[in-house]
């Protein structure tokens, strides 16, 4: 009801692209912190992390590479924000198209990111449907849960735009964290004596001396999380998060420089807090209460809240799931609509010499969101393994393949169009090859191999090609000048010329 209300009340306030897609670049400190955190955490976090820790051991906590993500926000994210303010960028494909002066590369990135958004948001809605069905013991069916969730998410996103998404993410931030803490408190105090701390100590002793004690070790029950496995997990789970399209656009939404200072200081704290609570569930409470033989580890969170806590905790668990899953789904839907409308349709019209009004751009974005919803629903209800499993395996790695072009484009004047094309294509091919056809060597994941090849090829090809001087001046020299002096070099030149004229 809150989601529907907030979306509908903004229905007539989103007639221009700047408002609909970036909330007028005016998102404050708390809202930006909350929307970044909740857009990174998802339904896969609240269900996936406890289940993965339960199955694979506490080594899965290496996915908490968010500390590095926070530092990237005050370096890479800050530079992107400056370029967004200076040149009007609103999406990753728009930035990359202009930095590498390549229309084809911009269209390619937009299409790639748009396509792999579909399986990712499908997994979020699947988690809502499965979670509600398990938590209510079948009283709410999978289909009903999915239907309700989709209507609410679509209405909230279509009507409210980024302002509604950022505001609701702030609400979800407090709801999600509070609900997680309450679940842990009531599951612990209901089943163990002496309050929360003593109860957790007792649960730890039960796990430590039980048949599932290996969960407390780094390799874990299946022995999967070696040092290399931890590095792979940290890279895929968090370090590449900034380059996911729905996180990338948040670099353009900030109100000012202070946003990034707040992000660097507090985002690691909330990363650690969330992952600590999820680890308590997966490594201590679930093994102690459920034992070692849960057939489907993905259900450990709803099983704990329904079988080992008061009834109202089940409701709290559902709220937490919705908070985490919806805050990711609406962000992905909005950025997908934005890229389809702004970076493909509107820009194609621009190249043909036609001007598209902002209101029409917003409408095309809303149509693209509906397309994403229907494409996602096909996956959610049919769950074809060939699409769901294989496409999902590629979502995060394919999102991450824009990392080299972004980082080198911000910091290295020699980064060229040819290098960006060669690096990105090479990285994508390596990811596909090591995901489906050849076992990755040295225990390094397909994603990490793809990034290594991507960087190496891009640097090599860029060294062999040239970058126009105006590109270096505009996207490297001018941005560095703004960081150092607070003024654009173009403003300084204009001011000097004005004085000469006078």
WOUR-V744548 format. One record per pair of residues at least 4 apart in sequence whose C-alpha atoms are under 7 Angstrom apart, sorted by the first residue. I is the first residue (numbers start at 1). J is the second residue. Records with the same first field share a line. If there is no record, write none. Layout:
I->J ; J
This chain:
1->5
2->6
3->7 ; 152 ; 156
4->8 ; 152 ; 155 ; 156
5->9
6->10 ; 156 ; 160 ; 164
7->11 ; 155 ; 156 ; 157 ; 159 ; 160 ; 164
8->156 ; 159 ; 160
10->14 ; 159 ; 160
11->159 ; 160
14->19 ; 20 ; 161
15->358 ; 359 ; 362
16->20 ; 358 ; 359 ; 362
17->21 ; 358 ; 361 ; 362
18->22 ; 23 ; 24
19->23 ; 24
20->161 ; 162 ; 362
21->161 ; 162 ; 338
22->90 ; 162 ; 252 ; 253
23->27 ; 162 ; 163 ; 253
25->252 ; 253 ; 254 ; 255
26->253 ; 254 ; 255
27->31 ; 32 ; 253 ; 254 ; 255
28->32 ; 254 ; 255 ; 259
29->33 ; 259 ; 262
30->34
31->35 ; 166 ; 167 ; 170
32->36 ; 254
33->37 ; 263 ; 267
34->38 ; 169 ; 170 ; 173
35->39 ; 166 ; 169 ; 170
36->40 ; 247
37->41
38->42 ; 169 ; 173 ; 324 ; 327 ; 328
39->327 ; 328 ; 331
40->328
41->45 ; 324
42->46 ; 324 ; 325 ; 328
43->47 ; 124 ; 127 ; 321 ; 324 ; 325
44->48 ; 49 ; 124
45->49
46->50 ; 278 ; 321
47->51 ; 298 ; 301
48->52 ; 298
49->53 ; 278
50->54 ; 278 ; 279 ; 281 ; 282
51->55 ; 282 ; 297 ; 298 ; 300
52->56 ; 60
53->57 ; 58 ; 60 ; 279 ; 282 ; 283
54->215 ; 282 ; 283 ; 287
55->221 ; 297
56->60 ; 215 ; 220 ; 221 ; 222 ; 224
57->214 ; 215 ; 216 ; 217 ; 218 ; 219 ; 220 ; 221 ; 283
58->215 ; 216 ; 217 ; 218 ; 220 ; 283
59->218 ; 219 ; 220 ; 225 ; 230
60->225
62->230 ; 233 ; 234
63->233 ; 234 ; 237 ; 238
64->234 ; 238 ; 271 ; 275
65->69 ; 234 ; 238 ; 239
66->70 ; 238 ; 239 ; 268 ; 271
67->71 ; 268
68->72 ; 239
69->73 ; 238 ; 239 ; 241 ; 242
70->74 ; 263 ; 264 ; 267 ; 268
71->75 ; 264
72->76 ; 77
73->77 ; 78 ; 260 ; 263 ; 264
74->78 ; 260 ; 261 ; 264
75->79
76->80
77->81 ; 251
78->82 ; 251 ; 260
79->83
80->84 ; 251 ; 252
81->85 ; 251 ; 252
82->86 ; 479
83->87 ; 89
84->88 ; 89 ; 90 ; 252
89->94 ; 95
90->94 ; 249 ; 252
91->95 ; 249 ; 339
92->96 ; 245 ; 248 ; 249
93->97 ; 106 ; 109 ; 110 ; 343
94->98 ; 106 ; 343
95->99
96->100 ; 106
97->101 ; 102 ; 103 ; 105 ; 106
98->102
99->409 ; 471 ; 475
100->416 ; 417
101->417
102->106 ; 417
103->107
104->108
105->109 ; 421
106->110
107->111 ; 343 ; 344
108->112
109->113
110->114 ; 339 ; 343
111->115
112->116
113->117 ; 245 ; 399
114->336
116->120 ; 391 ; 395
117->121 ; 332 ; 336
118->122 ; 372 ; 375 ; 376
119->123 ; 376 ; 388 ; 391 ; 392
120->124 ; 392 ; 395
121->125 ; 329 ; 332 ; 376
122->126 ; 376 ; 379 ; 380
123->127
124->128 ; 325 ; 329
125->129 ; 146
126->130 ; 380
127->131
128->132 ; 145 ; 146 ; 321 ; 322
129->133 ; 142 ; 143 ; 145 ; 146
130->134 ; 142
131->135 ; 302
132->136 ; 140 ; 145 ; 318
133->137 ; 138 ; 139 ; 140 ; 141 ; 142
134->138 ; 302
135->302 ; 306 ; 314
136->140
140->144 ; 145
141->145
142->146
143->147
144->148
145->149
146->150
147->151
148->152
149->153
150->154
151->155
152->156
153->157 ; 326 ; 330
154->158
155->159
156->160
157->161 ; 165 ; 330 ; 334
158->366
160->164
161->165
162->166
163->167
164->168
165->169 ; 330 ; 331
166->170
167->171
168->172
169->173 ; 327
170->174
171->175
172->176 ; 323
173->177
174->178
175->179 ; 320 ; 323
176->180 ; 320 ; 323 ; 324
177->181
178->182
179->183 ; 316 ; 317 ; 320
180->184 ; 320
181->185
182->186
183->187 ; 305 ; 313 ; 317
184->188
185->189 ; 196
186->190 ; 309
187->191 ; 305 ; 308 ; 309
188->192 ; 196 ; 199 ; 200
189->193 ; 195 ; 196 ; 199
190->309
191->308
192->199 ; 202
193->198 ; 199
194->198 ; 199
195->199
196->200
197->201
198->202
199->203
200->204
201->205
202->206
203->207 ; 284 ; 285 ; 288
204->208 ; 284
205->209
206->210 ; 288
207->212 ; 213 ; 284 ; 287 ; 288
208->213
209->213
211->292
212->287 ; 291 ; 292
214->220 ; 221
215->220 ; 221 ; 283
216->220 ; 283
218->225
219->223 ; 224 ; 225 ; 226
220->224 ; 225
224->229
225->229 ; 230
226->230
227->231
228->232 ; 443 ; 444
229->233
230->234
231->235
232->236 ; 444 ; 445 ; 448
233->237
234->238 ; 239
235->239 ; 240
236->240 ; 396
240->400
241->247
242->247 ; 248
243->247 ; 248 ; 399 ; 400 ; 402 ; 403
244->248 ; 399 ; 400
245->249 ; 335
246->331 ; 332 ; 335
249->253
250->254
254->259
255->259
257->261
258->262
259->263
260->264
261->265
262->266
263->267
266->270
267->271
268->272
269->273
270->274
271->275
272->276
273->277
274->278
275->279
276->280
277->281
278->282
279->283
280->284 ; 285
281->285 ; 286
282->286
283->287
284->288
285->289
286->290 ; 300
287->291 ; 292
290->294
299->303
300->304
301->305
302->306
303->307
304->308 ; 309
305->309 ; 313 ; 314 ; 317
306->311 ; 314
309->313
312->316
313->317
314->318
315->319
316->320
317->321
318->322
319->323
320->324
321->325
322->326
323->327
324->328
325->329
326->330
327->331
328->332
329->333
330->334
331->335
332->336
333->337 ; 369 ; 372
334->338 ; 369
335->339
336->340 ; 369
337->341 ; 365 ; 366 ; 368 ; 369
338->342 ; 365
339->343 ; 344
340->344 ; 345 ; 365 ; 368
341->345 ; 346 ; 361 ; 364 ; 365
342->346 ; 347 ; 361
343->347
344->348
345->349
346->350 ; 356 ; 361
347->351
348->352
349->353 ; 354 ; 355
350->354 ; 355
356->360 ; 361
357->361
358->362
359->363
360->364
361->365
362->366
363->367
364->368
365->369
366->370
367->371
368->372
369->373
370->374
371->375
372->376
373->377
374->378
375->379
376->380
377->381
378->382
379->383 ; 384 ; 388
383->388
384->388
385->389
386->390
387->391
388->392
389->393
390->394
391->395
394->398
395->399
396->400
397->401 ; 447
398->428
401->424 ; 427 ; 428 ; 451
402->406 ; 424
403->407
404->408 ; 454 ; 455
405->409 ; 420
406->410
407->411
408->412 ; 415
409->415
410->476
411->476
413->472 ; 476
414->462 ; 463 ; 467
415->419 ; 462
416->420 ; 462 ; 465 ; 466 ; 467
417->421
418->422 ; 461 ; 462
419->423 ; 458 ; 459 ; 461 ; 462
420->424 ; 458
421->425
422->426 ; 457 ; 458
423->427 ; 454 ; 455 ; 457 ; 458
424->428 ; 454
425->429
426->430 ; 453 ; 454
427->431 ; 450 ; 451 ; 453 ; 454
428->432 ; 450
429->433
430->434 ; 449 ; 450
431->435 ; 446 ; 447 ; 450
432->436
433->437 ; 438
434->438 ; 439 ; 440 ; 446
435->446
440->444 ; 445 ; 446
444->448 ; 449
445->449
446->450
447->451
448->452
449->453
450->454
451->455
452->456
453->457
454->458
455->459
456->460
457->461
458->462
459->463
460->464
461->465
467->471
468->472
469->473
470->474
471->475
472->476 ; 477
473->477 ; 478
474->478
475->479
476->480
477->481
478->482 ; 488 ; 489
479->483
480->484
481->485 ; 487 ; 488 ; 489
482->486 ; 487 ; 488
487->491
488->492
489->493
490->494
491->495
492->496
493->497
494->498
495->499
496->500
497->501
498->502
